[in-house]
């Protein structure tokens, strides 16, 4: 096959796309984030309200991306949507940030979280050295990268298996809460904090919305969908599974721990598992985190490389990244470029932390990731506006979402709120992230 188009294979069904979406959203955060949400409000009802509002924004985002995937088909997702509406410079800045920090930083953080919990599963009495943990994390990143070099057929099978295990593990936790005998003693109502409802929800929504992002992962590999409808169906179906999972898991936490323990437990997932299963519950929960983290690692190694592929095809990245392997039919340089850059970032940050002699690698990588959270959501908001722009250009296009203009506006507004909140709470990290993203303008000029 001589042309890139002839080498592309339609490997992914709506179920496969949905698994990519679930893998991109449900991460290790569901085992920790609910504590921060509960601590920000005054009642269990407000906890569920915050998660419900987060689910609503996730639905809006899914609807926006569902219509965009029909209007702008092909690999690349967010990059292609921004390029179609606002031009290549805006799209390049997204692709640059997505490759340089967003995905690579997340890859390192999740790999280290996986290793931390693998230690609790395999050798809970022994503490592994920091250098050994980094080496194991880097090896896992290389392993998942090589799996996805072998083709989407191999990558999707690994992805689907991990996602089914992940959702089953969380369903098991919900089932434990359902069968666990109630104490029979009503929990006393907490003392009101005196904060206003809008202030509490604003504080609670930030961790909720960070935990509900990730539907864009399915759009990255849209060019491999078996048909055009597979992408929007997969995105909407995946988000629906996530919302049901998040709501039921949070109800399980509140049922097993009660509101006061839920808001004060350092590791809410482990605490809930120990209530239901006894002393060994923490170890079982650690196994759940390992499975969940493995699913995210495979998602990152599978989907984001297609952003580099789309960029290269339009001359915004080195041309070699826009070619598919003649046998595996994958953008091999994109997959290697995403995965191995993540390894180099992890090793570089670890070397810097070791040289300084203070802090730890996970916190330092987390700082880097936090630095572009506000930028990431800014680009999501631009996708909402992109839908409005493309609707105005071609009002008769097929696949229009009902009330799509309102949906696009509400999603853009919600993303703006997250962006401002992220900058407000993490100003130093966000300023650093802004510098890294704007550095892309220099790189863009050099590549041209």
N, C-alpha and C positions, 0 to 999 in steps of 0.2 A: 504494500500500500504506500503510495507516494504522498498523498495529502493527509494533513492532520485530521480533517473532517472524516475521511474514510476510515481512519484508525479508531475513531471514537466508538465505543460500544454502549448500547443502552442496557445497562446491567441492573438498574435500581427500580424496584416497584414502590408503590406508595408506602407499603410496610417498611421497606428498607429506608426510605426517606424519613419516615416517622421515627425509626430507631436512631437515626443520626440526630434528629431534633431532640429526642428524649435524652440521648447521651450528652448533647451539648448543654442541656438545661439542668437535669438532675445530676448534681455532682456531690462532692463531699460536704458542701455547705449545709444540706438539709439535716446533717447530724450535729451541727453547731449553731447555725444562724438563728433557729427559733428561740434560743435563749436571749439573744440580743433584741429580738422583736418583743418578747414577753417583758423584758426589763424596761422597755420604752413606754409601756402602757399600764393601765390601772386595773384591767379585768380580762378574764378569758374571752369574753365577747369581743373586746377590742382587738385581741390577738387575731381572732378569726376574721374580723372585719379587715384588718390590715392585709392578711393573706388573700382575702377575697378581692380586695382592690388590686393587689398585685396580679392576681389571676385575670382580672378584667383587662389590665394593661397588656398582659401577655396575649389575651385573645385579640385585642386591637392590633398588636404587632403581628400576630399570625395572619389576620385578615389583610393587613397592608402587604405583607410579604407574599401572601397567596396571590393577590392580584398582580403584584409586580413580577412574580415569576411567570405569569402568563403573558404580560406585556413585553417583558425583556427576557426571553428564554435563553438558555445556555449556562455554561459554567461561570462562576465568579460571584454570583449573588449580589451583595451590597455594592461591590466595586462596579458591576455592570449597571446597576440601578442608578447610582450616583453619576456615572459617566454619561448615561442616556439623558439625565435631567440637567446636570450642572457642568458637564465637561470633564476632561481627563485630569486636570490638575487636582480638582476636589477628590475625584475617585482615586488618584494616585496616593494622595495623603492618607486616605483610609487604608489602601492596600499596604502602604509602607508601614503604618502604625500596627496594622494587623499582623504583619510578618515580624517586624522588629521586636515588638514587646508584647502585644496582647496575647497572641497564641504561644509564642516561645516562652514568655514568662509564666503563663498558666501551665504550660507543659512541665516546667521545672517544679513549680509549687505543688502541683498535683502528684507528680512522681515522688516527691519527698514525703507528702502526706501518706501516700500508699506505703512507702517503706516504713514510716513510723508505725503504722498500724499492722503491717506485716510482722514487725518485730514483736508486737503484743500477741499476735496469733502464734508465731513459731517459738519464740523464746521470751516469754513475759518476765522471767526472772533475771535476764541478762540485758544490759544496755549496750547497744552497738555504738561504735565510735562514729563521730560525725563524718569523717572521711569515708568510712565504709558505707554509710547510708547514701552519701552523694554518689559513690561509685555504683552502688546497686541501682539507684534512681537513674543514672545516666545509661546504664545497661538496659534498663526497661525501656527508656525512650528510644534507644537504638533498635531494640527488638521490635517495638510497635511500628517504627519507621520502616524497617525491612519487610514486615508483614504487608504493609500497604504499598510497598514498591511492587509486590507480586501481583497486584491488580485489584480492581474494585470487587471482583467476585470473592476473593480471599478476604479482603478487608471487611466486606459487608457481612460475611458469615461470622467472623470474629465479633464484629459489632453487634449483630443481632443476638448472638448467644450471651454476650455480656449484658446487654440491655434487658433481656428476659430475666436473667439471674438477678440483676439489680432491682427491677420492679417486683420480682417475687420476694426478694429479701425484705423490701419495705412493706409489702403486703403481709409478710409474716409478722413484722413488728406491729402492724395494725391489728392483726388477728390476736396477738398476745394481749393487747390492750382490751380487746373485746371479751376474751375468755377470762381475763384476770379478775378474781373476785374483788368487789368493791369493799372498801373499809367500813362503810356504813356510817362513818362520822362525817358530817358535812364540813367542808372547808370554810373557815371564817372568811368573810369578805375583807379584802385588803383595805387599808386606810387610803382614802383619796390623796393623791399627790398634790392637788391644787392646780395642776397644769390644765390648760385648755385642751379640748378634744383635737382641734386642728394641730396643735403643737405636738401632742403625743403621736398622732398618726403620721405626721411629717417625719418624726424621728424613727418610727417603726417601719415606714415604707422604704427607707433607703436600703436596709439589709434585705427586705423582701424583694425589691426590684432587682437588686444584684443577683439574687438567687433565681429569679425567673427569666433572666436573659439567656439567649442561646438558640432561639428558633432560627437565626440566620444561618446556622451551620448546614441545615438542609438545603438552603438556596445555593451554597457554594458548589454542590455537585449536581445541580439541576440539569446540566447538559447530559448526564448519564441516565436520566429518568427514561423509563420505557415508553411513556407518553407524556404529553404536556400536563395532563390532569394529575399525574402521580405526585408532582411537587406540591401544589396547593393542598391536595388531600392529605399528603404525608405531614405537611407543616401543621395543618389544623388538627389532624388526628393526634400527632405527637404532643401538641400543646394541651389538648383535652386530657390526655393521659397524665401529663405533668400536674395539671390543676387538681384533678381528682386525687392523685398521689400526695401532693403537698397538703391539701386540706385534711385528708384522713390521717396522715402522719402527725400533723400538729394536734389533731383531736386525740390521737393516741398518747402523745407526750403529756397533754393536759390531764388525760384520764389516769395515766400511770403515776404521774408525779404530783399533780395538783399545780395550781397557778404559782404559788410561792416558790416551790422547788424548781419549777420550770424556768423561772426568771433568775434563779441564783445558781443553778448547777453549771459548773465550768464546761462540762461536756454533756449536754442534755441527752443526746442519743445513748451514750453509755449508761447514764444514770437511769434512763427509762428501761433499758435492757436488763440492768441489774435488779430493778424492782420486779420485773416479770420473770426473770430466769435465775435469780440469785447471784452468787459471787462470780459464776462463769459467764454471766450475761455480757460483761464488758468485753470479754474475749470474742464472743459471738458477734457483738456489734463491730468490733475491729475487723472481723472477717467481712462483714457487710461493706465497710468503708473500703477495704481492699478491692472488692468486686466493683464498687461504684467508681473508684478512682481509675481502675483499669479501663472501664468503659469510656471515661473522658479522655484518657491518653490515646486510645484508638481513634476516637472522634477527631481529635486535633491532628493526628497524623494522617487521617483519611481525607477530611473535607477541606480545611484551609489551603492546602497546596494548590487547589484548583483556582484560588484567587491569583496566585503567582502565575499560573498557566494563562488565565484570561488577561492579566496585565501584559505578559510577554507577547501574546498574540496581537495586542494593540500597540506594541512598541514602547510600553511604559516600564519594561523590565528586560533584562538580557534575553535575546531572541531564543537561546537554547532552552529556556524554561518553558517555552510555548510548544515544545515537541513532545509527542507521545512515544513511548517505547514500542518498537515494532512487534514485540511478543506479548508484553504485559498490558499494553494499551493504557499505561498510566503516565502522567507527567513526572518521570523519575527524578529529574533535577528539582522539580518543585517539592516533591515528597522529601527528598534528601535535604534540600535547602531549608525546609521548615523544621524537620526533625533534628538535623545536625546543628543548625543554628541554636535551637533550644538547648541542646547538650552543651555547646560552647558557652552560652549565656549562663547556664547553671554552674559549669566549672569555673568560669571567670568570676562570678559573684562569690562562689565558695573560696576561691583563692584570695580575693580581696578581703573577705571577712576574716579569713585565717591570718592574713598579713596584718590587719588592724588589731586582731586579738580581742575584739568585742562583738557582741551581737551574734546572730546565727544566720545561716544561709536562707532559711525559709522566710524569716522576717524581711531580709534584704530584698529577696525576689518579690515578696508581697508588696514592698514599697514601690518597686518598679511597676508592678501590675496596677496598683492603685493610682499610679501617676497618669495612666491613660484611661481609667474608668470613665472619667467625665468626657474625654474625647470620644470614646467608644459610643457612649450614649448620645453624644452630639451627632454623630454620623447616623445613628438609628433614627433620631429625630428628623434628620435630612431625608431619610428614606420616606418618612411620612409626607414631607413636603414634595419629594420626588413624585409620589403618587398623584398629588394634586397637579403638578406640572404636566405629567404625562397624560392625565385625564383631560386637561384643557387642550393639549395638542391633538389628541385623538379621542374625542368623546364617544365615538361609535365602536371602539375596540371591543372584542369579545372578552368574556371572563370578568366582567365588572362586578365588584362586590357591592351588595345593596348598601346604600348610604356611604359609599366609599369615600366621598369627599369629607364627610363628618368624621369617619373613622380615621382617615389620614391626619386630619387636623388634631383630633383628640390624642392620637398616638404621638404626634410631634410635640404637643404641649406637655404630655406626660414625660416624654424623654427630656425635654428642656428642664422640667422640675428635677429630674434625677441628676442631670448635668450640673445644675446650680448647687444642688445638695451635696454632690460629690466634691465639687470645688470648695464649698463652704466648710465641709468637715475634714478634708484632706488637702488643704491649700498648698503646703510645701510639695507634697508628692504630685499634685495636679500641675503645679507650675513646672516641675521637672518634666512631666509627661508632655506638656505643651511644647517645651523646647525640643524634645525628641521628635515630636510630630512635625514641627516647623522645620526641623533639619531636613525633612523630606523635600522641601522646596529646593534646597541646594542639590540634593541627590537627583531630583527630577531634572534640574537644569543640566547637571553633568551627564545624565543618561541621554538627554536630547542632543 
